């Protein structure tokens, strides 16, 4: 059981894992798998379960029929690492992860808003 929402655990392929992200698209899976593997984590990826159906109708009533077909949902995945001590928030803000080119992973890089990590010196380490 997770202590809080930021540190979840789940069994993926029969192995207890710390969950990095859920409902991840294939492109994001590739990014996370490459980054975490480079940082010496064993990454487990499993297809996410389909969304739960709507609650059952009251007995004796007809369920409403959809007017149009349901949209096809993209296939998503759950990404986890076998190190149950891993927490993505702590890893990013604690500056514990490195990019393949040797820079510290920043929040913008983690969110894939930047292609290159600009690891600035934190304000508390700056010597003015």
CORNOR-V654185 format. One record per helix or strand of 2 or more residues. SS is the DSSP state (A for helix, B for strand). FROM is the first residue (numbers start at 1). TO is the last residue. If there is no record, write none. Layout:
BEGIN
SS_FROM_TO + SS_FROM_TO
END
This chain:
BEGIN
B_9_12 + B_15_24 + A_26_38 + B_43_47 + B_77_81 + A_88_93 + A_107_110 + A_123_125
END
